[in-house]
Amino acid sequence: MNDQPLTLSEMADDQPLTLPEVAAITGLSLRSIERGCRAGTIEHTTKGDGTIKRHRLMYPPQVRKLLAARQVGATKPVEVVPAVDDDLAAARAATRRMLARTGRRVA
């Protein structure tokens, strides 16, 4: 018997995963996954009635969707915003330097 856990691609789509299992597979923290589920930003399936005993489960397609959503921002290159010469910003900075020398507070 193989002791290695199944990967996400090897699992059947109808096999539910608990949130600790999802955290182990994705590398995300359990706390961040729980917060996302509570806030409604992470798609999941609830099991149980009421608020006394509620279990959150995720199916492999939902986990794949979570991973895809997390990788969207990571693949974009960082855009460098060029510095703009702003006369008003330069005047404010000069005033702050002047008032810092005199010891008065700047609003």
N, C-alpha and C positions, 0 to 999 in steps of 0.2 A: 504494500500500500504506500502511496506517495504521501509524504508528510508536508509537502509544500502546499500553501493555500492556492485556491483557484484564482486566476486573474479575472478581470472584468470581462474580457472577451471570451473566456471559456465558460462563463455562467449562462444558464438558461434565462431568458427574459422574464419568465414567470416565477423566478425564485426571489422572494423578498430578502432584503438585507437590513439589518439593524443599523442604527446610526453609528455605533462604535465600529462596526465592520466597514461602513462607508468611509469613516475617518481613516481606518487602517489602509484601505485601498487607495484613497485619493491623496493621502498625506496632509489633508487639512485637519485642523483641530476639531475635536468633538464639540467643544464649546461654540465655535463659529458656525458649525453645521446646525446645532440646536437653535442658536439665535436666528439664523436665516430661516429655519423652518417656522419658528414662532412668528417672525415678522412677515412671513409669506413671500420672501424673496427666493427661497429654494423650494422647488417642486418636490413634494413628498406625499405619502399616503398614510392616513391615520387609521389606527385600528383600536376599537373600543368605543364605548358610549360615555358621553359626559366628560367631565374634567377630572374625575377621581382617578381613573385608570386609563390613560391614553398612551398608546405606543405609536411612535413614528417609524415608518418603514420606508425604504426606497427600493425601487426595482432597478435593475441594471440600465434600462433606457433613461431613467431619471438621473442616475449617476453619470452616465455619458453626457447628458445635457448639462449637468452641473460642471463637469470638467471642461466642456466646450465653452461654456460661458466664462469660466475662470481664465481660459487661455486667450480670449479675444484681445484683452488689453495688453497681455504680455508680448504679443507678437508685433505690436505697432512700434515703430521707431519713435523716439522722443523728439518732439518738435522744439527746436531752439527758437525762441522769440528774440528778435534783434532788439538791442537797446535803442530807445528813441530819445533824442535830445528834447527834453521838455523844459521850457523856460520856467514854468510854474513850479515844477518839482525842484529845479535848481534853486529857485528863490526860497522855497520852503526849507530846503536843506541848509542854506546859508543862514536863515533866521534861526533855525534850531541850533546851529553851531554857535551863533552869537549869543543866544540866550543861555546856552549851556556854560559859556564862560562866565557869565554874570551870576549864575546860580539861580536864576528865576525858573519857574516851572513852565513847561511848554504845554499848551492845551492840545 
